[in-house]
Amino acid sequence: MEARPKVLIIYTGGTIGMIEDTETAQLTNVDFNHIYDHVPELKRLNIDLETTSFEEPIDSSEMSVRDWKEIAETIFENYLQYDGFVVLHGSDTMAYTASALSFMLEGLKKPIILTGSQLPIGIIRTDGKENLITAIEIAAAQDHMGEPIVQEVAVYFEYKLFRGNRSMKDSAEHFEAFRSPNFQELAIAGVGIKYNVDRMLRSEQDELSLKSKLNTRIAHLKLFPGMQMALYEGVFDREKVDGVVLETFGAGNAPSSKELRSYLEKFISTDGIVLNITQCSSGSVKQGLYKSSSLFNEIGVISGADMTAEAALTKMMVVLGEYTGQEAKRLLVTNLRGELTAEF
């Protein structure tokens, strides 16, 4: 008899893991060791499920680098025992965690599917059951050769599967909470699940490796009209900051501010790294296309192309955790896990 796929569910917290107490009407955490009691439909899947949970499940707004490491280490330590992994996570910071995991786990050849819900799994109208069931199906799905169809970190929400480091949450009230403006879906779930295999990553590495040393000396500065640059001088303090993700206008443009230029030049001259990404939800940075972005090329700001803020920040943490100088800059502009449409 052919062995059934094995999937490990990792519960970190979030709305999907909440159930309403019938007496007090308060929401409490589901015990995922008894997952079949809450989602009996899972018994009909031909999949062996096992679960593990954070000792204390957390709201995703409390998610930290330490928690990313716990998730990544759990996957790394159990990688050979399972065919796929489902991470249950609050939706607010799910795109950050998905991006971080994609860069921390190098050489991935199995699916890591993050999912959650907008309504608790114990609510009648919950979107959590469908998200959970389909995420598990995707994590267990294999091709005719017995290989996992998905071999990367992805986010599944409301019938769509997105590359993890291309996803972003854009709605706090709709079930369709996520989108991927610069990269099409990896799969769409309808009557069946339609996989767009030609868009999926395939690693050439033989073994999985874990990059758990993250540099958190990272700052994020979003430009806006009329901002007083002097208020943000501390963002470029090299004694405290190693890298800055700078969110600029349009195709990577910024005001012609003498203060900003001075801060950038000093920061970069002392081996600080500045990564330029666009505030637009779709499109790419193209430094030098307009005069207002040409100064970045002159002083050594590097282009983040069409990376999301979530991908840019987590990628910088991982890269600067191991590298500095020119090698760090080279890796930041290199498409490592499908986070960039093209290299710049």
C-alpha positions as CSV (number, residue, x, y, z in Angstrom):
1,M,0.0,0.0,0.0
2,E,1.3,3.4,-0.9
3,A,2.3,5.5,2.1
4,R,0.0,8.5,2.8
5,P,1.6,11.9,2.8
6,K,2.6,13.3,6.2
7,V,2.0,16.9,7.0
8,L,3.0,18.8,10.2
9,I,0.8,21.6,11.3
10,I,2.6,24.3,13.3
11,Y,0.2,26.5,15.3
12,T,1.7,29.9,16.3
13,G,-1.6,31.7,17.2
14,G,-3.9,34.0,15.4
15,T,-7.6,34.2,14.7
16,I,-7.8,30.8,13.0
17,G,-7.0,29.1,16.2
18,M,-9.7,30.7,18.2
19,I,-13.0,29.2,19.3
20,E,-15.9,30.8,21.2
21,D,-16.8,29.5,24.6
22,T,-20.5,28.7,24.5
23,E,-21.1,29.9,28.1
24,T,-19.0,33.1,28.3
25,A,-18.8,34.0,24.6
26,Q,-15.1,34.6,25.1
27,L,-12.6,33.5,22.5
28,T,-10.0,30.9,23.6
29,N,-7.3,29.0,21.8
30,V,-8.1,25.7,20.1
31,D,-6.1,22.7,21.3
32,F,-4.7,21.6,17.9
33,N,-3.9,18.2,19.4
34,H,-7.6,17.6,19.0
35,I,-7.9,19.2,15.6
36,Y,-10.3,16.6,14.3
37,D,-12.8,17.6,16.9
38,H,-12.9,21.1,15.5
39,V,-12.5,20.3,11.8
40,P,-13.9,16.8,11.3
41,E,-13.7,17.2,7.6
42,L,-10.0,16.6,7.8
43,K,-10.7,12.9,8.5
44,R,-11.8,12.5,4.9
45,L,-8.3,13.6,3.6
46,N,-5.9,10.7,2.8
47,I,-3.2,12.5,4.8
48,D,-1.4,11.8,8.0
49,L,-1.6,14.9,10.2
50,E,0.5,15.8,13.2
51,T,0.5,19.0,15.1
52,T,2.8,21.1,17.3
53,S,2.1,24.5,18.8
54,F,3.9,27.4,20.3
55,E,4.0,26.9,24.1
56,E,2.1,30.1,24.3
57,P,0.3,31.0,21.1
58,I,0.6,34.7,20.2
59,D,-1.2,37.4,18.3
60,S,0.7,37.9,15.1
61,S,1.3,41.6,16.0
62,E,3.6,40.2,18.7
63,M,5.6,38.1,16.1
64,S,9.4,38.6,16.5
65,V,12.6,37.4,15.0
66,R,12.8,34.9,17.9
67,D,9.5,33.4,16.8
68,W,10.6,33.2,13.1
69,K,13.6,31.2,14.4
70,E,11.4,28.9,16.3
71,I,9.2,28.2,13.3
72,A,12.2,27.8,11.0
73,E,14.0,25.5,13.4
74,T,10.9,23.4,13.9
75,I,10.7,22.8,10.1
76,F,14.4,22.2,9.8
77,E,14.5,19.7,12.6
78,N,11.5,17.8,11.2
79,Y,12.2,18.3,7.5
80,L,13.0,14.6,6.7
81,Q,10.0,13.3,8.6
82,Y,7.3,15.1,6.7
83,D,6.2,15.8,3.1
84,G,5.0,19.3,3.9
85,F,4.3,21.9,6.5
86,V,1.3,24.1,7.3
87,V,2.0,27.1,9.5
88,L,-1.1,28.6,11.2
89,H,-0.5,32.3,11.8
90,G,-2.3,35.5,12.4
91,S,-2.9,37.4,9.2
92,D,-1.6,40.8,10.2
93,T,2.1,39.9,9.9
94,M,1.9,36.7,7.9
95,A,3.6,38.2,4.9
96,Y,6.6,39.1,7.0
97,T,6.9,35.6,8.4
98,A,6.5,34.0,5.0
99,S,9.2,36.3,3.6
100,A,11.5,35.6,6.5
101,L,11.1,31.9,6.2
102,S,11.8,31.9,2.5
103,F,15.2,33.5,3.1
104,M,16.1,31.6,6.2
105,L,15.5,28.2,4.6
106,E,17.8,27.7,1.7
107,G,17.5,24.7,-0.6
108,L,13.9,24.1,0.2
109,K,12.2,21.2,-1.8
110,K,9.1,20.8,0.2
111,P,6.0,23.0,0.7
112,I,5.7,25.4,3.6
113,I,2.1,26.9,3.5
114,L,1.1,29.7,5.8
115,T,-2.6,30.3,6.3
116,G,-5.0,31.8,8.8
117,S,-8.4,33.4,8.8
118,Q,-10.3,36.6,9.2
119,L,-12.9,34.9,11.5
120,P,-12.2,32.4,14.3
121,I,-12.5,28.7,13.3
122,G,-15.2,28.3,15.9
123,I,-17.5,30.9,14.2
124,I,-20.2,29.5,11.9
125,R,-19.2,31.8,9.0
126,T,-15.5,31.2,9.4
127,D,-13.2,31.3,6.4
128,G,-10.7,29.3,8.5
129,K,-11.9,25.8,7.7
130,E,-11.5,26.2,3.9
131,N,-8.2,27.9,4.3
132,L,-6.9,25.1,6.6
133,I,-8.2,22.2,4.6
134,T,-6.9,23.5,1.3
135,A,-3.6,24.5,2.8
136,I,-3.1,20.9,4.0
137,E,-4.1,19.5,0.6
138,I,-1.5,21.7,-1.1
139,A,1.1,20.8,1.5
140,A,0.5,17.1,0.7
141,A,0.1,17.4,-3.1
142,Q,2.6,15.5,-5.2
143,D,3.1,15.1,-8.9
144,H,3.2,11.9,-10.9
145,M,6.8,11.3,-9.9
146,G,6.0,11.6,-6.2
147,E,7.6,14.9,-5.9
148,P,6.0,17.9,-4.0
149,I,4.2,20.1,-6.5
150,V,5.0,23.2,-4.3
151,Q,8.6,23.5,-3.2
152,E,8.7,26.9,-1.6
153,V,7.2,29.1,1.1
154,A,3.7,30.2,0.2
155,V,0.6,31.9,1.6
156,Y,-2.8,30.4,1.0
157,F,-5.8,32.6,1.6
158,E,-9.4,32.5,0.2
159,Y,-8.8,30.2,-2.8
160,K,-5.4,31.6,-3.9
161,L,-1.9,30.5,-3.2
162,F,0.8,33.2,-3.4
163,R,4.6,33.1,-3.2
164,G,5.3,34.0,0.4
165,N,7.8,36.8,-0.3
166,R,5.6,38.3,-2.9
167,S,2.5,38.5,-0.8
168,M,1.0,41.4,1.3
169,K,-2.1,41.8,3.4
170,D,-4.3,44.6,1.9
171,S,-7.6,44.1,3.7
172,A,-8.6,44.0,7.3
173,E,-12.2,43.2,6.6
174,H,-12.5,41.0,3.5
175,F,-11.9,37.3,3.3
176,E,-9.7,38.0,0.3
177,A,-7.1,39.6,2.6
178,F,-3.9,39.0,0.6
179,R,-2.7,39.8,-2.8
180,S,0.5,39.6,-4.8
181,P,0.6,42.6,-7.2
182,N,3.9,41.9,-8.9
183,F,3.7,38.1,-9.3
184,Q,0.8,36.0,-10.3
185,E,-0.8,33.3,-8.1
186,L,1.0,29.9,-7.8
187,A,-2.4,28.2,-7.6
188,I,-6.1,28.8,-7.6
189,A,-8.5,26.6,-5.8
190,G,-11.9,26.0,-7.4
191,V,-13.6,22.7,-8.0
192,G,-10.1,21.5,-8.3
193,I,-6.7,23.1,-7.5
194,K,-5.1,24.5,-10.6
195,Y,-1.3,24.7,-10.1
196,N,0.8,27.1,-12.2
197,V,3.9,24.9,-12.0
198,D,5.9,27.0,-14.5
199,R,5.9,29.9,-11.9
200,M,7.1,27.8,-9.0
201,L,10.6,27.7,-7.6
202,R,12.9,24.7,-7.9
203,S,16.1,24.7,-5.8
204,E,19.3,23.2,-7.3
205,Q,20.8,22.5,-3.8
206,D,20.9,19.0,-2.5
207,E,20.3,19.7,1.2
208,L,18.3,22.2,3.2
209,S,20.3,24.7,5.2
210,L,19.1,27.1,7.9
211,K,20.2,30.7,8.1
212,S,19.2,31.6,11.7
213,K,21.6,34.6,12.3
214,L,19.5,37.6,11.5
215,N,20.7,41.2,11.8
216,T,17.9,43.3,13.5
217,R,19.9,46.6,13.2
218,I,17.6,47.5,10.3
219,A,15.5,50.7,9.9
220,H,12.6,51.4,7.7
221,L,11.9,54.9,6.5
222,K,8.9,55.9,4.3
223,L,9.1,59.3,2.6
224,F,6.2,61.7,2.5
225,P,5.8,65.2,1.2
226,G,6.7,67.9,3.6
227,M,8.6,65.6,6.0
228,Q,11.2,67.4,8.2
229,M,14.3,65.3,7.4
230,A,16.1,66.5,10.5
231,L,13.7,64.5,12.6
232,Y,15.0,61.3,11.0
233,E,18.7,61.8,11.3
234,G,18.9,59.0,13.9
235,V,17.7,56.5,11.3
236,F,21.1,56.8,9.7
237,D,23.1,56.4,12.9
238,R,25.8,53.9,12.1
239,E,26.4,53.1,15.7
240,K,22.9,51.6,15.9
241,V,21.9,50.9,12.3
242,D,23.5,48.7,9.6
243,G,20.9,48.9,6.9
244,V,17.9,51.1,5.9
245,V,15.0,50.2,3.7
246,L,13.9,53.4,2.1
247,E,10.4,53.6,0.7
248,T,10.3,56.2,-2.0
249,F,7.8,57.6,-4.5
250,G,6.8,56.0,-7.8
251,A,9.8,54.5,-9.6
252,G,12.1,55.2,-6.8
253,N,12.0,59.0,-6.5
254,A,12.7,61.3,-3.6
255,P,12.7,65.1,-2.9
256,S,15.9,67.0,-3.6
257,S,16.7,67.4,0.1
258,K,20.2,68.5,1.2
259,E,19.6,66.9,4.6
260,L,18.6,63.5,3.1
261,R,21.5,63.5,0.7
262,S,23.9,64.3,3.6
263,Y,22.5,61.6,5.8
264,L,22.7,59.0,3.0
265,E,26.2,59.9,1.9
266,K,27.5,59.7,5.4
267,F,25.7,56.4,6.2
268,I,26.9,54.7,3.0
269,S,30.5,56.0,3.3
270,T,30.7,54.2,6.6
271,D,29.5,50.9,5.1
272,G,25.8,51.3,5.8
273,I,23.5,49.8,3.2
274,V,20.4,51.6,1.8
275,L,17.9,49.6,-0.2
276,N,15.4,51.6,-2.3
277,I,11.8,50.2,-2.7
278,T,8.7,51.9,-4.1
279,Q,5.7,52.8,-2.0
280,C,3.5,51.7,-4.9
281,S,1.9,48.3,-4.4
282,S,2.8,47.4,-8.0
283,G,5.7,48.3,-10.2
284,S,9.4,48.6,-9.7
285,V,12.1,51.0,-8.7
286,K,14.1,52.3,-11.7
287,Q,16.8,54.5,-10.3
288,G,17.9,57.2,-12.7
289,L,14.8,57.1,-14.8
290,Y,13.9,60.5,-13.4
291,K,16.2,63.2,-12.2
292,S,14.7,62.9,-8.7
293,S,16.2,59.4,-8.3
294,S,19.5,59.9,-10.1
295,L,21.2,61.1,-6.8
296,F,20.7,57.5,-5.4
297,N,22.9,56.1,-8.2
298,E,25.5,58.8,-7.5
299,I,25.8,58.1,-3.8
300,G,25.5,54.3,-3.8
301,V,21.9,53.5,-2.8
302,I,20.9,50.2,-4.3
303,S,17.6,49.3,-6.0
304,G,15.2,46.9,-4.4
305,A,13.4,46.6,-7.8
306,D,9.8,45.3,-7.1
307,M,10.3,43.8,-3.7
308,T,7.6,44.2,-1.2
309,A,8.5,46.0,2.1
310,E,8.1,42.7,3.9
311,A,10.5,40.9,1.6
312,A,13.0,43.8,1.6
313,L,13.2,44.1,5.3
314,T,13.4,40.3,6.0
315,K,15.9,39.7,3.2
316,M,18.1,42.5,4.6
317,M,18.0,40.9,8.0
318,V,19.1,37.6,6.7
319,V,21.7,38.8,4.3
320,L,23.3,41.3,6.8
321,G,23.2,38.5,9.4
322,E,26.0,36.8,7.4
323,Y,27.5,39.3,5.0
324,T,28.8,42.8,4.8
325,G,30.1,45.2,2.1
326,Q,29.9,44.4,-1.6
327,E,28.9,40.8,-1.1
328,A,25.9,41.9,1.0
329,K,24.9,44.5,-1.7
330,R,25.3,41.8,-4.5
331,L,23.0,39.4,-2.7
332,L,20.4,42.1,-2.0
333,V,20.0,42.9,-5.7
334,T,20.1,39.2,-6.6
335,N,16.9,37.2,-7.0
336,L,17.5,34.6,-4.3
337,R,14.0,33.1,-3.7
338,G,11.8,34.6,-6.4
339,E,11.3,37.8,-4.6
340,L,12.5,39.9,-7.6
341,T,11.1,40.0,-11.1
342,A,14.5,40.9,-12.5
343,E,18.0,41.8,-11.3
344,F,19.0,45.4,-11.3
